[in-house]
Amino acid sequence: EQVQRMAREASARLEDVENSLGQQVVALKKSRDAMLDQLSDELKTQTPSAAATLLLSLDNELATLSLKRLPTVKRRLILEQIPVKRRIELTNLLR
């Protein structure tokens, strides 16, 4: 009986940890989305050359997520300003 009680307590603690982690993940996703929205708003106002320079400082994942938030024409104009090797990588990730 003591073993069963300990198992129930451990299970309850584990459930609490899972719930807490789930809430943290949701908060992190909201924060990331807000940051990406800000970044894409900034990219929309910049010239394609300036936007490309900014994107070159980002890793592929962040650059791709930012580009996905842009209108197709703006995205194409920015990609044209990025060196070919990186442009191909980003284009493949955008698919």
C-alpha positions as CSV (number, residue, x, y, z in Angstrom):
1,E,0.0,0.0,0.0
2,Q,2.8,2.4,0.8
3,V,4.4,1.7,-2.7
4,Q,1.0,2.5,-4.3
5,R,0.7,5.8,-2.4
6,M,4.3,6.8,-3.4
7,A,3.5,5.9,-7.0
8,R,0.4,8.1,-6.9
9,E,2.3,11.0,-5.4
10,A,5.0,10.6,-8.0
11,S,2.4,10.5,-10.7
12,A,0.7,13.6,-9.4
13,R,4.0,15.5,-9.2
14,L,4.9,14.4,-12.8
15,E,1.5,15.6,-14.0
16,D,2.1,19.0,-12.3
17,V,5.5,19.3,-14.0
18,E,4.0,18.4,-17.4
19,N,1.2,21.0,-16.9
20,S,3.8,23.6,-15.9
21,L,6.0,22.8,-18.9
22,G,3.0,23.0,-21.2
23,Q,2.2,26.5,-20.0
24,Q,5.8,27.6,-20.4
25,V,5.8,26.3,-24.0
26,V,2.7,28.2,-24.8
27,A,4.2,31.4,-23.3
28,L,7.4,30.9,-25.3
29,K,5.5,30.4,-28.5
30,K,3.5,33.6,-28.0
31,S,6.7,35.5,-27.2
32,R,8.4,34.0,-30.3
33,D,5.4,34.9,-32.5
34,A,5.4,38.5,-31.2
35,M,9.1,38.8,-31.9
36,L,8.7,37.4,-35.4
37,D,5.8,39.8,-36.1
38,Q,8.0,42.7,-35.0
39,L,10.8,41.5,-37.2
40,S,8.6,41.1,-40.2
41,D,7.1,44.5,-39.7
42,E,10.6,45.9,-39.7
43,L,11.5,44.0,-42.8
44,K,8.4,45.3,-44.6
45,T,9.5,48.9,-44.1
46,Q,13.1,48.4,-45.2
47,T,14.5,48.4,-48.7
48,P,15.1,44.9,-50.1
49,S,18.9,45.4,-49.7
50,A,18.6,46.5,-46.1
51,A,16.2,43.7,-45.3
52,A,18.5,41.2,-46.9
53,T,21.4,42.5,-44.8
54,L,19.4,42.0,-41.6
55,L,18.3,38.5,-42.7
56,L,21.9,37.5,-43.3
57,S,22.6,38.0,-39.6
58,L,19.9,35.5,-38.7
59,D,20.1,31.7,-38.7
60,N,18.1,29.9,-41.4
61,E,15.2,29.0,-39.2
62,L,14.6,32.6,-38.0
63,A,15.2,34.0,-41.4
64,T,12.7,31.6,-42.9
65,L,10.0,32.2,-40.3
66,S,10.4,35.9,-40.9
67,L,10.3,35.6,-44.7
68,K,7.1,33.5,-44.4
69,R,5.3,36.5,-42.8
70,L,6.1,38.8,-45.7
71,P,4.0,39.3,-48.9
72,T,5.3,37.2,-51.8
73,V,6.6,40.2,-53.8
74,K,8.5,41.7,-50.9
75,R,9.9,38.2,-50.1
76,R,11.1,37.7,-53.7
77,L,12.8,41.2,-53.8
78,I,14.6,40.5,-50.6
79,L,15.7,37.0,-51.6
80,E,17.2,38.5,-54.9
81,Q,19.6,40.5,-52.7
82,I,20.9,37.5,-50.8
83,P,24.0,35.6,-52.0
84,V,23.0,32.6,-54.2
85,K,24.0,29.8,-51.8
86,R,22.1,31.2,-48.9
87,R,19.2,32.2,-51.2
88,I,18.9,28.6,-52.3
89,E,18.9,27.3,-48.7
90,L,16.2,29.8,-47.7
91,T,14.1,29.1,-50.7
92,N,14.2,25.4,-50.0
93,L,13.2,26.0,-46.4
94,L,10.3,28.2,-47.5
95,R,8.7,25.3,-49.5
